[in-house]
Amino acid sequence: MSSAGSAFEAAWARRERVAPRPDAPGLFLALAPMDGVTDWVYRDLLTDLGEGRSGISLCVSEFVRVTRDRVQPQVLRRHCPELDHGGRTRAGVEVFVQLLGGEPEPMARSAALAAELGAPGIDINFGCPAKTVNDHDGGATILKTPQRVEAIVSAVRRAVPLDRPVSVKIRLGWDGSERLAEIARAAEAGGGSWLTVHARTRLQLYRPPVDWAALAKAREATRFPVVANGDLCTVDDLRRCAEQSGCHAFMIGRGSMGRPWLFRQARGHAEPELDPPRYRELLHEYVARMQAGGAPERAALGRLKQWLRLGAPAFAEVDALFQAIKGCAELEPALAILSSPDPRAPGRPPRRASPAPAVATAPASAP
């Protein structure tokens, strides 16, 4: 067995232990940042599963856009209200602040401010494939020039206390993985604590296939941990990804929309693949927490549809819910559908769920 395979088997043998970092004992399973999806309400909800034993090692905020100036404190707090609560969710899971930008100096100043406000770590986004972001010198466009990766990471690392990790998130490359090793070495040379790689290129966006095997290029070229990301939707996916990539730490994104209990499943807890009533109840709780946090009905409806759209590929039952709800123009009929055993039939009025924590938030946007 290879050393990479041995590392995974060692992590898997202790998978019930939640590793807070990818190089710590146990299994590291982070919740991926997804713009327009993983806001503080979603983070709070998922880390609260299993009475706070969700199995999630770490959360990362939606990206904070950094341009020519340092971002303002209120912007950081809006994206990451957990800053006012020790940089953790109510269940105690750390939340790193993710920054996206192309200029080292304002990125460094913004990172320093986030750390001052209480961020337990900084994550740098070099992976966003959105055209608008890339056209404005952010996200995956930086991968075209690995020297810029090193310069930005180095500036952020110097600005942040050494006890706060600086992680880096990338894709395989812009249009191929030929320069992945060079990009990974640049992130390491800049002082990155670890590297998370979404196993697609920027030009792929989210189209198949995912290339887990290519992640080995980054892992073999560097000494810092490499975290695998992309199409990790089942426990079996984690094992297959480890076999192909040699990675033994993982970040799960869209897979959690169809299987919110995937983190617990991966740690050996007896969770069913899908429990429709429980799944519906979780969605009701999600909406209730959004509304308790100040989100207007239109925003809450948009986020509910977004969750179901991303979760639909996992199960036919989830797809049926999405198909029934996607045409709803108001929240009340959507909740009625959620409350019905048959998504095509009206249901009882939804139960009001527990209130959200008293933290500031910005209204969510509809997709």
C-alpha positions as CSV (number, residue, x, y, z in Angstrom):
1,M,0.0,0.0,0.0
2,S,1.3,3.5,-0.9
3,S,2.0,6.1,1.8
4,A,-1.0,8.1,0.6
5,G,-3.2,5.0,0.9
6,S,-1.9,4.3,4.3
7,A,-2.6,7.9,5.4
8,F,-6.2,7.6,4.2
9,E,-6.7,4.2,5.9
10,A,-5.3,5.7,9.1
11,A,-7.7,8.7,8.9
12,W,-10.6,6.4,8.0
13,A,-9.9,4.1,10.9
14,R,-10.3,7.1,13.2
15,R,-13.1,8.7,11.2
16,E,-15.3,9.1,14.3
17,R,-12.7,11.7,15.5
18,V,-13.4,15.1,14.0
19,A,-10.1,16.5,12.8
20,P,-10.2,20.3,13.1
21,R,-7.4,20.6,10.5
22,P,-6.4,18.3,7.6
23,D,-3.2,17.4,9.2
24,A,-4.7,16.6,12.6
25,P,-5.6,13.1,13.9
26,G,-8.9,11.8,12.7
27,L,-10.9,12.6,9.5
28,F,-11.1,16.1,8.2
29,L,-14.5,16.9,6.5
30,A,-15.1,20.6,5.8
31,L,-18.3,22.2,4.6
32,A,-17.6,24.0,1.3
33,P,-18.3,27.6,0.7
34,M,-21.0,28.1,-2.0
35,D,-21.9,31.6,-2.9
36,G,-25.6,32.2,-2.6
37,V,-26.1,29.0,-0.6
38,T,-23.9,28.5,2.5
39,D,-24.8,31.6,4.4
40,W,-24.7,31.6,8.2
41,V,-28.2,30.1,8.5
42,Y,-27.2,27.1,6.4
43,R,-23.9,26.7,8.4
44,D,-25.8,27.0,11.7
45,L,-28.4,24.5,10.6
46,L,-26.0,21.8,9.3
47,T,-23.5,22.1,12.2
48,D,-26.4,21.7,14.6
49,L,-27.4,18.3,13.2
50,G,-27.1,15.3,15.5
51,E,-27.5,17.6,18.5
52,G,-24.3,19.5,17.6
53,R,-22.4,16.3,16.6
54,S,-22.8,17.0,12.8
55,G,-19.4,15.5,11.9
56,I,-18.3,18.8,10.2
57,S,-14.7,19.8,10.9
58,L,-14.8,23.3,9.6
59,C,-16.9,25.8,7.7
60,V,-15.8,28.5,5.3
61,S,-17.9,31.6,4.6
62,E,-19.2,32.7,1.3
63,F,-16.6,34.8,-0.4
64,V,-16.0,38.5,0.6
65,R,-15.1,40.5,-2.5
66,V,-11.9,42.6,-2.1
67,T,-11.2,45.2,-4.7
68,R,-8.8,48.2,-4.3
69,D,-9.6,48.9,-0.7
70,R,-9.7,47.0,2.6
71,V,-13.2,45.7,3.2
72,Q,-15.2,47.3,6.0
73,P,-16.0,45.6,9.3
74,Q,-19.7,45.6,8.6
75,V,-19.1,43.7,5.3
76,L,-17.1,41.0,7.1
77,R,-19.8,40.7,9.8
78,R,-22.5,40.5,7.2
79,H,-20.9,37.6,5.4
80,C,-19.7,36.0,8.7
81,P,-21.9,37.0,11.7
82,E,-20.1,34.2,13.6
83,L,-17.2,36.8,14.1
84,D,-19.2,38.2,16.9
85,H,-19.5,34.8,18.5
86,G,-15.9,33.7,18.7
87,G,-15.7,32.8,15.0
88,R,-17.8,29.7,15.5
89,T,-21.3,28.4,14.9
90,R,-23.6,27.8,17.8
91,A,-22.5,24.1,17.7
92,G,-18.9,25.3,18.2
93,V,-17.6,24.7,14.6
94,E,-15.0,27.2,13.4
95,V,-15.8,29.4,10.4
96,F,-13.0,30.7,8.3
97,V,-13.5,34.0,6.4
98,Q,-13.0,33.5,2.7
99,L,-11.6,36.5,0.7
100,L,-11.6,36.9,-3.1
101,G,-9.5,39.4,-4.9
102,G,-6.5,40.0,-7.2
103,E,-4.4,42.6,-5.3
104,P,-2.1,41.5,-2.5
105,E,-2.2,44.6,-0.4
106,P,-5.9,45.1,0.0
107,M,-6.3,41.3,0.5
108,A,-3.7,41.4,3.2
109,R,-5.3,44.3,5.0
110,S,-8.7,42.7,4.8
111,A,-7.4,39.5,6.2
112,A,-5.7,41.3,9.0
113,L,-9.0,43.0,9.9
114,A,-10.9,39.7,9.7
115,A,-8.4,38.1,12.1
116,E,-8.7,41.1,14.4
117,L,-12.5,40.7,14.5
118,G,-12.1,37.1,15.5
119,A,-11.8,34.9,12.4
120,P,-10.1,31.7,13.4
121,G,-8.6,31.4,9.9
122,I,-8.6,32.9,6.4
123,D,-9.4,31.1,3.2
124,I,-8.3,32.6,-0.2
125,N,-10.6,32.0,-3.2
126,F,-8.7,31.3,-6.4
127,G,-11.5,28.9,-7.6
128,C,-14.6,30.9,-8.4
129,P,-15.5,30.2,-12.0
130,A,-18.1,33.0,-12.4
131,K,-17.5,35.1,-15.5
132,T,-18.3,38.4,-13.7
133,V,-15.8,37.6,-11.0
134,N,-13.1,36.4,-13.4
135,D,-13.6,39.5,-15.7
136,H,-12.9,41.7,-12.6
137,D,-9.6,40.0,-11.7
138,G,-10.9,37.5,-9.1
139,G,-11.3,33.8,-8.5
140,A,-10.0,31.3,-11.0
141,T,-8.5,33.9,-13.4
142,I,-5.5,34.2,-11.0
143,L,-4.6,30.6,-11.7
144,K,-3.3,31.7,-15.1
145,T,-0.4,33.3,-13.3
146,P,1.0,31.2,-10.5
147,Q,3.3,34.0,-9.4
148,R,0.2,36.0,-8.5
149,V,-1.0,33.1,-6.4
150,E,2.2,33.1,-4.4
151,A,2.2,36.9,-4.1
152,I,-1.3,37.1,-2.7
153,V,-0.9,34.2,-0.3
154,S,2.4,35.6,0.9
155,A,0.9,39.0,1.6
156,V,-2.1,37.5,3.5
157,R,0.2,35.1,5.5
158,R,2.4,38.0,6.6
159,A,-0.7,40.0,7.7
160,V,-2.3,37.3,9.8
161,P,-1.1,36.0,13.2
162,L,0.8,32.7,12.8
163,D,-1.8,30.9,15.0
164,R,-4.5,31.6,12.3
165,P,-4.3,29.2,9.3
166,V,-4.4,30.6,5.8
167,S,-5.9,28.0,3.5
168,V,-6.1,28.3,-0.3
169,K,-8.9,27.1,-2.6
170,I,-8.3,26.5,-6.3
171,R,-9.5,24.5,-9.3
172,L,-7.3,22.2,-11.4
173,G,-6.5,25.1,-13.6
174,W,-8.1,27.5,-16.1
175,D,-8.5,25.1,-19.0
176,G,-6.4,22.0,-17.9
177,S,-4.5,20.6,-15.1
178,E,-1.0,20.8,-16.7
179,R,0.1,23.6,-14.4
180,L,-1.6,22.3,-11.2
181,A,1.7,21.3,-9.6
182,E,3.2,24.7,-10.3
183,I,0.1,26.4,-8.8
184,A,0.2,24.2,-5.7
185,R,3.9,24.9,-5.2
186,A,3.1,28.6,-5.5
187,A,0.5,28.4,-2.8
188,E,2.8,26.5,-0.5
189,A,5.7,28.9,-1.2
190,G,3.5,31.8,-0.2
191,G,2.9,30.2,3.2
192,G,-0.4,28.5,2.7
193,S,-1.4,26.2,5.5
194,W,-3.2,23.8,3.2
195,L,-4.7,23.6,-0.3
196,T,-8.2,22.7,-1.3
197,V,-8.7,21.7,-4.9
198,H,-12.0,21.4,-6.7
199,A,-11.3,18.7,-9.3
200,R,-12.6,20.6,-12.3
201,T,-11.1,23.3,-14.5
202,R,-12.6,26.8,-14.6
203,L,-13.8,26.2,-18.2
204,Q,-15.7,23.1,-17.0
205,L,-17.7,25.2,-14.5
206,Y,-19.7,22.4,-12.8
207,R,-20.0,20.1,-15.8
208,P,-18.8,16.4,-15.6
209,P,-16.4,14.7,-15.4
210,V,-14.7,15.4,-12.1
211,D,-11.0,14.4,-12.2
212,W,-10.0,13.2,-8.8
213,A,-6.9,11.5,-10.1
214,A,-5.5,14.9,-11.2
215,L,-5.3,16.0,-7.5
216,A,-2.3,13.7,-7.1
217,K,-0.3,16.3,-9.1
218,A,-0.8,18.8,-6.3
219,R,-0.3,16.4,-3.5
220,E,2.9,14.9,-4.9
221,A,4.4,18.4,-5.7
222,T,4.0,19.8,-2.2
223,R,4.4,18.9,1.5
224,F,1.4,20.7,2.9
225,P,-2.0,18.9,3.1
226,V,-4.2,18.8,-0.1
227,V,-7.9,18.6,0.5
228,A,-10.1,17.1,-2.2
229,N,-13.3,18.8,-3.3
230,G,-15.8,18.1,-6.1
231,D,-18.7,15.6,-6.5
232,L,-18.3,14.1,-3.1
233,C,-21.9,13.1,-2.6
234,T,-21.7,9.7,-0.8
235,V,-19.5,7.9,1.6
236,D,-18.4,5.7,-1.3
237,D,-17.3,8.8,-3.2
238,L,-14.9,9.7,-0.4
239,R,-13.3,6.3,-0.6
240,R,-13.1,6.3,-4.5
241,C,-11.7,9.9,-4.4
242,A,-9.0,8.8,-1.9
243,E,-8.0,5.8,-4.1
244,Q,-7.7,8.0,-7.2
245,S,-6.1,11.1,-5.6
246,G,-4.2,9.9,-2.6
247,C,-6.0,12.6,-0.5
248,H,-7.3,11.8,3.0
249,A,-9.0,15.1,3.8
250,F,-12.2,16.3,2.1
251,M,-14.4,19.3,1.5
252,I,-18.1,18.6,0.7
253,G,-20.4,21.1,-1.0
254,R,-23.3,20.3,-3.2
255,G,-23.4,16.7,-1.8
256,S,-24.7,18.1,1.5
257,M,-27.8,19.5,-0.2
258,G,-29.1,16.0,-1.0
259,R,-27.6,14.3,2.0
260,P,-27.3,16.8,4.9
261,W,-26.4,13.9,7.2
262,L,-23.5,12.8,4.9
263,F,-20.9,14.1,7.4
264,R,-22.4,11.9,10.1
265,Q,-22.6,8.9,7.8
266,A,-18.9,9.3,6.9
267,R,-18.1,9.1,10.6
268,G,-19.9,5.8,11.0
269,H,-23.2,7.0,12.4
270,A,-26.3,5.0,11.4
271,E,-28.1,7.6,9.3
272,P,-30.5,6.5,6.5
273,E,-29.7,7.5,2.9
274,L,-33.0,9.5,2.8
275,D,-35.7,9.9,5.4
276,P,-38.3,12.1,3.5
277,P,-40.2,13.3,6.6
278,R,-37.0,14.2,8.3
279,Y,-35.7,15.9,5.2
280,R,-38.8,18.0,4.9
281,E,-38.7,18.9,8.5
282,L,-35.1,20.1,8.1
283,L,-36.2,22.4,5.2
284,H,-39.0,23.8,7.3
285,E,-36.4,24.6,10.0
286,Y,-34.2,26.2,7.4
287,V,-36.9,28.6,6.3
288,A,-38.0,29.4,9.9
289,R,-34.4,30.3,10.8
290,M,-34.0,32.5,7.8
291,Q,-37.2,34.3,8.6
292,A,-36.2,34.6,12.3
293,G,-33.0,36.1,11.1
294,G,-34.7,38.8,9.1
295,A,-34.8,37.3,5.6
296,P,-37.9,38.4,3.6
297,E,-40.2,35.8,2.2
298,R,-39.0,36.2,-1.3
299,A,-35.4,35.6,-0.2
300,A,-36.3,32.6,1.9
301,L,-38.2,31.1,-1.0
302,G,-35.2,31.6,-3.3
303,R,-32.9,29.9,-0.9
304,L,-35.3,27.0,-0.4
305,K,-35.5,26.5,-4.2
306,Q,-31.7,26.7,-4.4
307,W,-31.3,24.0,-1.8
308,L,-33.8,21.7,-3.6
309,R,-32.3,22.4,-7.0
310,L,-28.8,21.3,-5.8
311,G,-30.1,18.4,-3.8
312,A,-32.4,17.1,-6.6
313,P,-29.7,14.9,-8.3
314,A,-29.3,12.8,-5.2
315,F,-32.8,11.3,-4.9
316,A,-36.0,11.1,-7.0
317,E,-38.0,12.3,-3.9
318,V,-36.0,15.5,-3.6
319,D,-36.3,16.1,-7.4
320,A,-40.1,15.7,-7.0
321,L,-40.1,18.3,-4.3
322,F,-38.0,20.7,-6.4
323,Q,-40.3,20.2,-9.5
324,A,-43.3,20.9,-7.3
325,I,-41.9,24.0,-5.6
326,K,-39.9,25.7,-8.3
327,G,-42.9,27.3,-9.8
328,C,-44.2,28.8,-6.6
329,A,-44.2,32.6,-6.6
330,E,-44.9,32.8,-2.8
331,L,-43.5,31.1,0.3
332,E,-46.8,29.9,1.8
333,P,-47.7,27.4,-1.0
334,A,-44.2,26.1,-1.1
335,L,-44.3,25.4,2.6
336,A,-47.7,23.7,2.1
337,I,-46.1,21.4,-0.5
338,L,-43.3,20.6,1.9
339,S,-45.8,19.6,4.6
340,S,-47.6,17.2,2.3
341,P,-46.5,13.5,2.0
342,D,-47.2,13.9,-1.7
343,P,-45.5,16.9,-3.2
344,R,-48.3,17.2,-5.8
345,A,-50.9,17.6,-3.0
346,P,-51.6,20.5,-0.6
347,G,-50.5,20.0,3.0
348,R,-51.0,21.2,6.5
349,P,-49.6,24.5,7.6
350,P,-45.9,24.1,8.5
351,R,-44.7,23.9,12.1
352,R,-42.8,27.0,13.3
353,A,-39.3,25.9,14.0
354,S,-36.9,27.2,16.7
355,P,-35.6,30.8,16.4
356,A,-32.3,31.6,14.9
357,P,-29.4,32.9,17.0
358,A,-29.4,36.7,17.6
359,V,-26.7,37.6,15.0
360,A,-26.9,40.2,12.2
361,T,-27.5,39.0,8.7
362,A,-28.2,40.4,5.3
363,P,-31.2,39.3,3.4
364,A,-30.5,36.3,1.2
365,S,-30.9,36.7,-2.5
366,A,-33.2,34.7,-4.7
367,P,-31.5,32.7,-7.4
